């Protein structure tokens, strides 16, 4: 397996750290970042193979970020995985975030979710 580049965006550095470590052990290059400033410019400059957005602590902020990435010509085709999507947020996410998107209800620290993300790569 050739390692892939993953950006993990979210507000909880502990959960992001777990995911970065897990994916690193799988041979991928994972980088964590908080969704602030012009993330789109950073993603265009250092284009990942996958963007993971942790929605567990702030679903509205995560959904807004995903919508921004889809609206930006330079990032709209990036595959996005939304993690920690609540059952009430699911339909809103499906309507708001078109394009190559997966969503998982479990936590970013769940081995099951992390294995699924690894397989998405």
Phi and psi in degrees as a GROMACS rama.xvg file:
@    title "Ramachandran Plot"
@    xaxis  label "Phi"
@    yaxis  label "Psi"
@TYPE xy
-84.6489  131.336  UNK-2
-63.7687  142.138  UNK-3
-112.57  162.373  UNK-4
-99.2374  127.698  UNK-5
-127.633  134.761  UNK-6
-106.456  131.051  UNK-7
-115.434  117.302  UNK-8
-110.371  132.482  UNK-9
178.149  175.439  UNK-10
-97.8581  -12.5275  UNK-11
-106.364  102.829  UNK-12
-63.7295  -28.8508  UNK-13
-66.8758  -46.4622  UNK-14
-65.3801  -41.5428  UNK-15
-61.1094  -42.5498  UNK-16
-60.0826  -40.313  UNK-17
-61.1342  -45.525  UNK-18
-66.5603  -42.1792  UNK-19
-60.1811  -45.1517  UNK-20
-64.583  -45.7068  UNK-21
-59.2365  -50.7388  UNK-22
-67.1621  -33.4078  UNK-23
-62.0342  -40.5421  UNK-24
-66.2502  -23.3549  UNK-25
-85.8336  0.599645  UNK-26
94.8032  7.64927  UNK-27
-97.3133  158.863  UNK-28
-99.5834  109.061  UNK-29
-112.536  141.568  UNK-30
-133.831  133.001  UNK-31
-100.764  148.333  UNK-32
-155.355  151.093  UNK-33
-85.2138  142.019  UNK-34
-77.8757  75.0032  UNK-35
-134.506  167.648  UNK-36
63.9083  -149.8  UNK-37
-98.9682  79.4809  UNK-38
-61.8496  -35.4108  UNK-39
-57.0158  -42.4999  UNK-40
-63.7516  -41.3948  UNK-41
-63.9837  -40.7771  UNK-42
-68.726  -34.7045  UNK-43
-68.1852  -37.5284  UNK-44
-73.9648  -34.1155  UNK-45
-128.971  66.2917  UNK-46
-60.0169  118.982  UNK-47
-88.1355  169.048  UNK-48
-84.0777  -21.2401  UNK-49
-154.583  141.495  UNK-50
-113.824  126.044  UNK-51
-109.763  127.276  UNK-52
-115.021  119.47  UNK-53
-82.7957  113.271  UNK-54
-102.058  2.2608  UNK-55
-60.7752  -42.6033  UNK-56
-90.3859  -23.3824  UNK-57
-152.411  83.0578  UNK-58
-61.7877  -38.3726  UNK-59
-64.4798  -42.2452  UNK-60
-65.605  -41.9487  UNK-61
-63.7491  -43.2935  UNK-62
-64.0488  -41.8838  UNK-63
-60.5647  -42.9508  UNK-64
-62.3414  -44.3157  UNK-65
-61.9676  -40.6068  UNK-66
-62.8877  -42.2424  UNK-67
-60.4338  -43.6938  UNK-68
-64.1901  -37.1927  UNK-69
-71.3156  -28.8125  UNK-70
-79.8832  -20.0324  UNK-71
-85.494  123.069  UNK-72
-55.247  -35.6321  UNK-73
-78.0609  -14.595  UNK-74
-125.831  -1.73502  UNK-75
-63.5404  -25.5135  UNK-76
-94.4951  0.19811  UNK-77
-64.9305  133.052  UNK-78
-66.2347  134.017  UNK-79
-121.451  136.983  UNK-80
-116.774  124.266  UNK-81
-101.591  122.826  UNK-82
-114.908  140.777  UNK-83
83.8981  26.6983  UNK-84
-76.6298  122.838  UNK-85
-75.4974  159.152  UNK-86
-62.3162  -30.6681  UNK-87
-75.5001  -26.7965  UNK-88
-82.2583  -22.9627  UNK-89
-49.8278  -54.8458  UNK-90
-61.8647  -36.8864  UNK-91
-64.21  -41.0572  UNK-92
-64.1731  -45.1884  UNK-93
-60.2559  -37.6324  UNK-94
-75.6518  -36.5199  UNK-95
-86.9673  -25.5133  UNK-96
-120.371  86.2388  UNK-97
-77.596  177.757  UNK-98
89.1386  -171.777  UNK-99
-69.4039  94.0926  UNK-100
-135.683  136.082  UNK-101
-118.871  156.261  UNK-102
-138.595  144.044  UNK-103
-128.772  135.256  UNK-104
-78.4725  -26.2716  UNK-105
-70.2849  173.357  UNK-106
-78.406  153.504  UNK-107
-63.3099  -18.0314  UNK-108
-92.9556  -0.255532  UNK-109
-77.1011  127.49  UNK-110
-58.0125  -36.8957  UNK-111
-62.3143  -45.5852  UNK-112
-66.2594  -43.5509  UNK-113
-65.1492  -37.7387  UNK-114
-62.905  -41.6904  UNK-115
-63.3523  -41.6021  UNK-116
-62.6495  -42.9426  UNK-117
-59.7546  -39.2949  UNK-118
-70.0864  -30.1113  UNK-119
-62.8378  -23.8856  UNK-120
